[in-house]
């Protein structure tokens, strides 16, 4: 599975980093960083991150 964040929509709120800290993180400048490729074990937490994103900037797609 692959994660994509629409950088035009993302406002770096960081809710995804709270919901899925193994995939999303905020760097020292407060900008979102994330792992594009995720494992099957991470899908549920990424789906939670998608749900809590206030601007709905996160997409999950199969390879």
Backbone torsions as a table, in degrees:
resi	resn	phi	psi	omega
1	UNK	NA	152.0	179.5
2	UNK	-126.1	142.7	176.0
3	UNK	-105.3	139.0	174.2
4	UNK	-132.1	134.5	174.9
5	UNK	-113.9	123.0	176.8
6	UNK	-74.5	104.1	-176.4
7	UNK	-66.4	-19.8	176.6
8	UNK	-73.0	-28.0	179.2
9	UNK	-93.3	-33.9	-173.4
10	UNK	-62.9	128.3	177.2
11	UNK	-109.1	12.4	178.1
12	UNK	57.9	41.2	176.8
13	UNK	-67.5	-31.8	177.1
14	UNK	86.8	4.6	178.8
15	UNK	-62.7	-33.3	178.2
16	UNK	-65.3	-36.0	179.6
17	UNK	-67.3	-28.2	176.0
18	UNK	-76.3	-42.8	-177.6
19	UNK	-73.0	-34.9	-175.7
20	UNK	-139.7	70.0	-175.2
21	UNK	-66.8	-16.6	176.7
22	UNK	-76.5	-15.6	-176.2
23	UNK	-114.4	-42.4	-175.4
24	UNK	-112.0	145.0	176.2
25	UNK	-154.5	154.9	176.5
26	UNK	-99.8	131.2	179.1
27	UNK	-79.9	-179.5	-176.7
28	UNK	-62.4	-20.8	178.4
29	UNK	-92.8	4.2	179.9
30	UNK	78.6	20.3	-179.2
31	UNK	-105.0	137.3	-178.7
32	UNK	-66.0	134.8	169.7
33	UNK	-126.0	150.9	-179.3
34	UNK	-156.8	160.8	175.8
35	UNK	-90.1	122.7	-178.0
36	UNK	-70.4	-41.5	-178.9
37	UNK	-95.5	127.1	-179.9
38	UNK	-122.6	161.4	177.8
39	UNK	-90.9	166.9	177.3
40	UNK	-60.3	-31.6	179.8
41	UNK	-67.9	-19.8	-177.3
42	UNK	-96.4	-5.4	-175.2
43	UNK	-60.5	-44.8	-177.8
44	UNK	-61.1	-43.1	-179.4
45	UNK	-71.1	-32.3	175.7
46	UNK	-67.9	-38.7	176.1
47	UNK	-62.4	-36.7	175.0
48	UNK	-64.5	-41.9	177.8
49	UNK	-62.4	-39.4	176.7
50	UNK	-60.4	-43.8	-178.7
51	UNK	-65.4	-35.5	-176.2
52	UNK	-90.6	-8.0	179.3
53	UNK	-64.7	118.3	-176.2
54	UNK	-67.0	-19.9	-179.3
55	UNK	-113.5	5.5	178.5
56	UNK	52.4	51.2	-176.3
57	UNK	-94.5	-3.0	-174.0
58	UNK	-105.1	133.5	177.4
59	UNK	-123.8	146.8	177.0
60	UNK	-122.8	128.7	-177.9
61	UNK	-136.3	151.4	174.0
62	UNK	-73.9	155.9	-176.4
63	UNK	-51.9	NA	NA
